[in-house]
Amino acid sequence: MRSPAGTVWAASGPVLTLAMAALFLYACDGADAPPPALRITFASSPESDAEVIVNGVPRGKTPVTLETCAPGDSVMVELRKEGFKNVWKDVVIPEQDHRFVFEIKPKVGYVTIESEPYPARVYLDDGALLGETPLVHCPVRIGERTYEVRLENYRPVQHTVLIEEDYVYPCWLHPLKPMQGQLEVNSVPPGARIWLNDELQKKSTPATFELRPDAYTVAVHVDGYNWVEKSVTVEPNTKRMVDIRMEEGDVPPGMILIPAGEFIRGSDASPDEQPERKVYLPDFYIDKHEVTNAEFKTAFPRHTYDENFGNYPVSGVSHRQAAEYAKAAGKRLPTELEWEKAARGPNGREYPWGNKFDPAKCNSKDGGKTRLERVTRHRAGASFYGCLDMAGNVFEWTSSWYERYPGNTLVKKDYGYIYRVLRGGSYRTGWFDVRCASRHYAKQDDALEDYGFRCAKDANSTAAKH
């Protein structure tokens, strides 16, 4: 039967059915079907953009996806990236899509970083925190690297180094400098001269100073008023104010009033120190510290010293020179009894600070010292009245002749008007000679390298009241 168009319809139904069945059977025949396309991805961690080489053929940079691999194939995968160790790995292609992630390890050297003080944070040039000091054998990626050591209220320190692979670098120690603090000094009345740690400053009150963090003794003085001191601690990156009100009087600047009264003189430790007795002395002034090079030069202009040693005790001075300076300054040398009272206080201390020797509180041979030190350095070694350096540093001339004490029956050819007494020991002597009661003597013209002095002055009634 034909359609109007002449198309044969009778056979079309069965033929179409057979054709479709054949096509279905063909599709189900796995032996004849084309293999499925696998998607195999190669990635890297912790960073991407590593060059991928498969069986020696470059394939791009991670992450890279290949669709030409057949299941069961074994391939050699190599990853390369500058600054990282190369990676090689045999990979068997699975039967389904898969993502291989390869860990790439950076090439590193090993650094040890310490700071003083610690702990301080260490940052790399990329801003990453490396850790806190002390860092020991810390891995750092190769190349030129700059790290910065940071600690609050201290100035940061930077260091640049070329890091090489697997090299273990020696320790880098970074002393950190504290940020400066400010100290504002005010006084009533104003216009007072200012001393910081016993060094006269160029400014007068009111004044502001930029100072390294530390403990300071602030002193002010105006003519007609008593010298006043205060202790203050300056913290880093902060401002500290100190207000001082002075009383009318005439305590000389740089001197301490030793009040009238009894003190214990002498000891049983050495024959020429006997007997130990209580002795009364009227009030007097004595220098807080030994006369310095800078001070001595005011009376002896030809005196020379290194510019960095102006606040060191003048040394190599004879008794005659010491007395001449004292007279020029309107003062005098202390008697040995005045010196001993200022050092021992009213309760007979063995050393200015107490009865037990402490090498950290003075400049003596027993502390391993071999040279002079600046005055006032050993503030912890202050006497009962606040006098400094009365043990060690330099021997100090007194006005007294070397004579036996009243009540001492010892006969000694050196007694009499031959030798002058020095007190306090020096940096060249040990614990026995820096005792407050220890006596040393020399001829007036002797000027050994560890001979120095401090001055005294009579106290008047007005000053004594204050």
C-alpha positions, 0 to 999 in steps of 0.5 A, spaced: 500 500 500 502 506 498 501 513 501 499 519 496 506 521 496 508 514 494 512 512 500 511 505 502 508 505 509 507 498 510 514 496 511 516 502 515 514 500 522 518 493 523 524 496 519 524 502 524 523 497 530 529 493 528 534 499 527 532 501 533 534 495 537 540 494 533 542 500 535 541 499 543 545 492 542 551 496 539 550 501 545 550 495 550 556 492 547 562 494 552 567 491 548 566 495 542 564 502 546 569 507 546 573 508 553 570 514 557 574 520 558 578 521 565 579 527 568 586 527 572 588 533 576 595 534 579 595 540 584 600 542 589 600 545 596 601 549 600 603 553 594 600 553 586 604 554 580 609 549 580 611 546 573 608 539 572 612 534 568 609 527 566 613 522 563 618 527 562 613 532 558 611 538 561 604 539 562 603 546 565 603 549 572 599 546 578 593 545 578 593 542 571 588 537 569 589 532 563 584 527 559 589 523 556 590 518 561 587 511 561 585 507 567 591 503 570 597 507 567 603 508 571 606 515 570 612 519 573 610 526 575 615 531 577 613 538 580 618 543 580 618 550 583 623 556 585 625 556 592 622 549 593 624 542 593 623 538 587 618 532 588 618 526 584 612 520 584 610 514 581 602 515 580 597 509 577 591 512 574 585 510 577 578 508 574 575 514 575 576 522 576 581 524 581 585 530 584 592 528 586 595 533 591 603 533 592 606 537 598 612 541 596 616 543 601 620 550 601 628 550 601 630 552 608 636 554 612 636 554 620 637 561 624 637 562 631 635 569 634 636 571 641 634 578 644 636 582 650 631 583 654 626 577 651 621 574 649 621 579 643 617 577 637 620 576 630 617 578 624 619 576 617 619 581 611 613 578 608 609 580 615 609 573 617 610 572 625 617 567 625 616 566 633 619 569 639 626 569 642 629 565 643 628 562 637 633 556 636 634 552 629 628 556 626 627 554 619 627 560 614 626 560 606 632 561 602 634 567 599 635 574 602 631 575 608 630 581 612 627 580 619 625 585 625 625 584 632 620 587 636 618 588 643 614 593 646 617 600 648 623 598 645 626 600 638 625 595 633 632 592 630 632 589 623 637 584 620 638 582 613 641 575 611 642 571 605 639 564 607 642 558 603 639 551 603 640 547 609 645 551 612 645 552 620 647 559 622 650 561 628 646 565 633 644 572 632 644 576 639 640 583 638 641 587 644 634 592 644 635 599 646 629 602 650 625 607 647 627 614 651 622 617 656 621 624 658 622 627 665 620 634 667 623 637 673 619 643 676 621 647 682 619 652 687 622 657 687 624 656 679 630 657 676 634 652 680 640 648 677 639 641 676 643 635 677 641 628 674 645 622 678 649 628 681 651 630 674 650 638 673 645 639 667 645 645 663 638 647 664 635 650 670 627 649 672 622 648 669 626 643 664 624 637 660 629 631 659 629 626 654 632 620 658 633 612 657 629 608 662 632 608 669 632 610 676 634 617 677 636 622 683 634 629 681 637 634 685 635 642 685 639 648 688 638 655 688 642 660 692 639 661 699 635 655 699 637 648 701 639 642 696 633 637 695 634 631 692 628 626 690 628 619 686 624 618 680 624 612 675 623 614 668 619 609 664 620 608 656 616 612 652 612 615 657 613 622 661 614 623 668 613 629 672 617 631 679 615 637 683 620 639 688 619 645 693 625 647 697 626 650 704 630 656 705 637 655 708 644 654 706 646 647 705 651 647 700 650 643 693 652 636 693 653 636 700 650 632 706 649 634 713 651 629 718 647 631 724 651 632 731 651 626 735 655 620 737 657 614 733 662 608 734 669 609 732 674 604 731 674 596 732 678 590 734 679 588 727 686 591 727 691 594 732 691 601 730 683 601 730 682 600 737 679 601 742 672 601 739 668 607 743 663 612 742 665 619 740 661 625 739 661 630 733 658 636 732 654 637 725 658 638 719 657 637 711 661 632 707 661 631 699 656 626 697 661 623 693 668 623 691 671 630 687 671 628 680 676 630 674 671 635 672 670 639 679 678 638 680 679 642 674 676 648 676 681 649 681 687 646 677 686 648 670 692 644 667 689 638 670 687 633 664 683 627 663 679 623 657 673 627 656 669 621 657 672 621 665 669 628 667 665 624 672 670 619 675 674 621 681 680 625 680 686 620 682 693 621 683 692 627 688 697 628 694 694 631 700 697 638 699 693 638 692 687 635 696 687 641 701 688 646 696 682 644 692 678 644 698 680 651 700 679 654 693 672 651 693 670 654 700 671 647 704 676 643 707 678 636 708 674 632 713 677 629 719 678 622 719 673 621 725 668 625 721 669 621 715 668 615 719 661 617 722 659 619 715 661 612 712 658 608 718 652 612 721 650 612 728 650 605 729 657 603 727 656 599 720 662 595 718 661 597 711 657 603 709 651 599 707 651 594 713 655 589 716 656 584 711 661 585 705 657 585 698 662 586 692 656 588 688 656 595 692 663 597 691 669 598 686 674 593 690 679 588 688 674 582 691 669 584 685 673 583 680 674 590 678 681 593 675 680 600 674 676 606 677 669 607 676 664 613 675 662 616 682 655 614 684 655 608 680 654 604 686 648 607 689 646 601 693 652 602 697 650 608 700 651 610 707 646 611 712 646 618 711 646 617 703 654 618 702 656 614 696 663 611 694 665 611 701 668 603 700 673 602 694 674 606 688 679 611 691 683 612 698 680 619 700 685 623 704 683 626 711 686 632 714 688 628 720 695 625 722 696 618 723 696 617 731 694 612 736 687 613 738 686 615 746 686 609 750 690 605 745 697 603 748 700 600 742 707 604 741 708 604 733 714 608 730 709 611 724 705 615 729 706 622 730 706 628 725 709 624 719 703 621 715 696 623 713 690 618 714 686 616 708 680 612 708 675 607 704 680 603 701 680 603 693 679 599 687 686 595 688 684 593 695 680 588 698 674 587 703 678 588 709 681 595 707 674 598 705 671 597 712 669 603 715 674 603 720 680 601 716 686 606 716 691 607 711 696 612 711 701 616 707 706 622 706 703 628 704 706 629 698 705 621 696 700 621 690 699 614 688 694 612 682 688 610 687 689 616 692 683 621 691 679 625 696 672 628 698 671 635 702 667 637 708 665 644 711 662 646 718 655 647 719 652 653 721 646 653 725 641 655 720 643 649 715 643 645 721 635 646 723 633 644 716 
